[in-house]
Protein backbone atom coordinates (compact mmCIF):
# COMPACT_ATOMS: atom_id res chain seq x y z
CA UNK A 1 0.00 0.00 0.00
CA UNK A 2 2.89 2.36 0.67
CA UNK A 3 4.16 1.85 -2.86
CA UNK A 4 0.73 2.76 -4.23
CA UNK A 5 0.70 5.94 -2.14
CA UNK A 6 4.24 6.75 -3.27
CA UNK A 7 3.26 6.19 -6.90
CA UNK A 8 0.26 8.52 -6.59
CA UNK A 9 2.15 11.33 -4.85
CA UNK A 10 5.67 11.27 -3.40
CA UNK A 11 5.54 10.85 0.36
CA UNK A 12 7.56 13.39 2.37
CA UNK A 13 10.96 12.17 3.57
CA UNK A 14 10.57 8.67 2.08
CA UNK A 15 13.87 7.81 0.42
CA UNK A 16 13.31 4.16 -0.48
CA UNK A 17 10.93 1.23 -0.25
CA UNK A 18 11.75 -2.31 0.85
CA UNK A 19 9.49 -5.14 -0.29
CA UNK A 20 9.61 -8.38 1.69
CA UNK A 21 8.17 -11.00 -0.67
CA UNK A 22 6.31 -8.68 -3.05
CA UNK A 23 2.96 -10.36 -3.87
CA UNK A 24 3.10 -9.98 -7.64
CA UNK A 25 0.07 -12.19 -8.27
CA UNK A 26 -2.27 -14.67 -6.59
CA UNK A 27 -0.87 -18.17 -6.14
CA UNK A 28 -0.81 -20.16 -9.40
CA UNK A 29 -2.18 -17.19 -11.38
CA UNK A 30 0.88 -15.43 -12.82
CA UNK A 31 0.32 -11.82 -13.85
CA UNK A 32 2.03 -8.44 -13.59
CA UNK A 33 -0.99 -6.23 -12.89
CA UNK A 34 -0.11 -5.63 -9.23
CA UNK A 35 3.20 -4.09 -10.26
CA UNK A 36 1.98 -1.51 -12.76
CA UNK A 37 1.94 1.32 -10.22
CA UNK A 38 5.63 0.74 -9.47
CA UNK A 39 6.50 2.40 -12.78
CA UNK A 40 5.44 5.68 -11.14
CA UNK A 41 7.63 5.26 -8.06
CA UNK A 42 10.69 7.44 -8.48
CA UNK A 43 12.73 6.38 -5.45
CA UNK A 44 14.93 3.31 -4.90
CA UNK A 45 13.15 0.01 -4.25
CA UNK A 46 14.62 -3.17 -2.79
CA UNK A 47 12.84 -6.43 -3.55
CA UNK A 48 13.72 -9.30 -1.21
CA UNK A 49 12.24 -12.45 -2.69
CA UNK A 50 12.38 -16.19 -2.22
CA UNK A 51 12.93 -18.28 -5.33
CA UNK A 52 10.03 -20.57 -4.35
CA UNK A 53 7.50 -17.80 -3.66
CA UNK A 54 4.20 -18.92 -5.17
CA UNK A 55 2.97 -15.30 -5.15
CA UNK A 56 5.74 -14.08 -7.44
CA UNK A 57 6.75 -16.23 -10.38
CA UNK A 58 10.46 -15.55 -10.62
CA UNK A 59 10.73 -14.87 -14.35
CA UNK A 60 7.82 -12.40 -14.18
CA UNK A 61 9.34 -10.63 -11.19
CA UNK A 62 12.68 -10.32 -12.97
CA UNK A 63 10.90 -8.69 -15.94
CA UNK A 64 9.17 -6.22 -13.61
CA UNK A 65 12.41 -5.33 -11.83
CA UNK A 66 14.23 -4.89 -15.16
CA UNK A 67 11.47 -2.58 -16.33
CA UNK A 68 11.93 -0.44 -13.21
CA UNK A 69 15.58 0.07 -14.16
CA UNK A 70 17.84 2.04 -11.87
CA UNK A 71 15.18 2.35 -9.17
CA UNK A 72 14.95 -1.38 -8.45
CA UNK A 73 17.25 -3.92 -6.83
CA UNK A 74 16.33 -7.59 -6.56
CA UNK A 75 17.88 -9.84 -3.92
CA UNK A 76 16.92 -13.50 -4.21
CA UNK A 77 16.91 -16.05 -1.41
CA UNK A 78 17.44 -19.51 -2.82
CA UNK A 79 14.79 -22.09 -1.94
CA UNK A 80 12.86 -19.60 0.25
CA UNK A 81 9.09 -19.43 -0.02
CA UNK A 82 6.76 -16.45 0.50
CA UNK A 83 7.44 -16.54 4.26
CA UNK A 84 11.19 -16.96 3.65
CA UNK A 85 11.02 -20.52 4.98
CA UNK A 86 13.64 -22.81 3.46
CA UNK A 87 13.46 -26.61 3.42
CA UNK A 88 16.12 -28.54 5.34
CA UNK A 89 17.45 -29.98 2.06
CA UNK A 90 18.51 -26.45 1.04
CA UNK A 91 21.49 -26.55 3.37
CA UNK A 92 20.30 -23.33 4.98
CA UNK A 93 17.79 -22.54 7.72
CA UNK A 94 15.17 -19.91 8.41
CA UNK A 95 17.31 -18.05 10.94
CA UNK A 96 20.19 -17.61 8.51
CA UNK A 97 17.81 -16.39 5.80
CA UNK A 98 16.29 -13.84 8.17
CA UNK A 99 19.76 -12.70 9.22
CA UNK A 100 20.72 -12.23 5.57
CA UNK A 101 17.49 -10.28 4.95
CA UNK A 102 18.33 -7.96 7.86
CA UNK A 103 21.94 -7.50 6.73
CA UNK A 104 20.93 -6.87 3.12
CA UNK A 105 18.29 -4.35 4.17
CA UNK A 106 20.66 -2.53 6.54
CA UNK A 107 23.37 -2.32 3.90
CA UNK A 108 20.91 -1.03 1.28
CA UNK A 109 19.54 1.60 3.66
CA UNK A 110 23.09 2.61 4.53
CA UNK A 111 23.73 3.36 0.87
CA UNK A 112 20.67 5.62 0.75
CA UNK A 113 21.54 7.80 3.73
PEKA-V130900 format. One record per backbone hydrogen bond with DSSP energy under -1.0 kcal/mol. CO is the residue of the C=O (numbers start at 1). NH is the residue of the N-H. E is the energy in kcal/mol with one decimal. If there is no record, write none. Layout:
[[CO | NH | E] [CO | NH | E]]
This chain:
[[1 | 5 | -2.1] [2 | 6 | -2.8] [3 | 7 | -2.2] [4 | 8 | -1.8] [5 | 9 | -2.4] [11 | 14 | -1.5] [17 | 46 | -2.9] [19 | 48 | -3.0] [22 | 24 | -1.7] [26 | 29 | -2.0] [32 | 35 | -2.2] [33 | 36 | -1.5] [35 | 38 | -1.4] [36 | 39 | -1.4] [37 | 40 | -2.1] [38 | 41 | -1.5] [44 | 17 | -2.2] [45 | 73 | -2.2] [46 | 19 | -3.5] [47 | 75 | -3.1] [48 | 21 | -3.2] [49 | 77 | -2.4] [50 | 53 | -1.2] [53 | 56 | -1.5] [55 | 25 | -2.1] [57 | 61 | -2.5] [58 | 62 | -2.5] [59 | 63 | -1.7] [60 | 64 | -2.3] [61 | 65 | -2.8] [62 | 66 | -2.3] [63 | 67 | -2.2] [64 | 68 | -1.5] [68 | 71 | -1.5] [69 | 72 | -1.9] [71 | 45 | -3.5] [73 | 47 | -3.4] [75 | 49 | -2.5] [77 | 51 | -2.0] [77 | 80 | -1.9] [80 | 52 | -2.9] [81 | 84 | -1.9] [85 | 81 | -1.7] [87 | 90 | -2.0] [88 | 91 | -1.7] [93 | 97 | -1.9] [94 | 98 | -2.7] [95 | 99 | -2.1] [96 | 100 | -2.2] [97 | 101 | -2.4] [98 | 102 | -2.4] [99 | 103 | -2.6] [100 | 104 | -2.7] [101 | 105 | -2.6] [102 | 106 | -2.6] [103 | 107 | -2.4] [104 | 108 | -2.4] [105 | 109 | -2.6] [106 | 110 | -2.4] [107 | 111 | -1.4] [109 | 113 | -1.6]]
